[in-house]
Amino acid sequence: MTNIRDLLAQNIKRYRSALGISQAKLAEKVDTSTNYIGLLEIKRKFPSPEMMERLAFALGIDTRELFHKELTSIKAIKTYRKAAIEDIQEAVSQVIEEKLANLDKET
């Protein structure tokens, strides 16, 4: 049986990894130190209720999801990340095409 500290530590790391963000980036989002995030992930610290809310908000999940055994949101997060990356790729491609067209016009 998984205890609450194990579950919380695993979920913070899994959601953070699914978002593709580092411990440092998560720490920045919740206004704490990278060391503290690391300590949470290795079960050396347990966050206050306020910190749990900040972590959940930064991870884009409901606070209760920090304690779910099944991470159903991971698939949604990965789908969102993929869509965001594809949107960025499309936008960058458009900018490059416009720049190339402008270069052609100049010559």
N, C-alpha and C positions, 0 to 999 in steps of 0.2 A: 504494500500500500504506500502510495506517495504521500508524504506529509506536505503541509501547506507551504513551508519554506522552500522545499524542493520544487514544488509546482510553480511557485512564483518566480524563482530563479530561472527555471527552464523556459517559462513563457516570456519573460522579459527578453531573454537572449533570442528565442525563436522569432518573436515579433520584430525585434530590432534587426535581426538577420534578414527576415523576409522583406523588410523595408530597404535593406541594403545600406543601412547607416552604421557608423562606428559607435563605439562606446562614447567617444569624445563628442560626436554630434548629438547623441541622445542626452548626454550630460548638459550640453549647451542648451538644448531645448527645454530641459526641466530645471535649469539654473542650479546645477550642482557640479561636483567634480567628476572627472573621468574615473578616478580611483573609487569613488562611491558607487558608480554604476558597476564597476568590476567586482566590488565587494558584494553587491546585490546578486550578481550573476554566479558568484561562487558560494553564496549562502552565508557569508560572514556578517552581513547586515540585513535588517528587515526594515522596510520603509514605513514611515508614518502614514496614516490615512491620507493626509494632504499630499504627500509625495506619491502615493499610489494613484491618486487622481491626476497629478501632473504627468506621471509616467504614461498612464492610459491615454490621456489627451495627446501627448507627444507621439504615441504609437498609433493613434487613430482608432482606438478601440474603446469599448465600454470598460469601466474599472473591473466589473465582474469577470471579464474575459481574461484577466490576469491569473485567474484561479481555475479556469476550465481545463479539464483533462484533454479534451479534443479541441484543437485549434482550427476551427472552421473558417476563421477570418483570414488565415494564412493564404489560402487559395485566392480569396478576394483581393488581398493586398498584392500578391504577385501579379494578378490580372491587371490591377490598377497600375502597377509599376511598368508592366509591359506596354500598356496603352499610353502611358505618359512618355515612355522612351520613344515609342513610335511617333507620337505627336511632335516630339522634339526633333526627331530625325526628319520628318516631313518639313518642319519649319526651317531647319538648317538647309535642307536641299533647295527649298524655294529661294532662300537668301543667296545661296551659291549660284543658282540659275540666274537670278536677277543681276548679280555682280558680273557674271560671265556675259550676259546680254549687254550690259552697260559697257564692258570692255570692247565687245564687238562693235558697238556703235561709235566708240571713240576712235577706232582705227579705220 
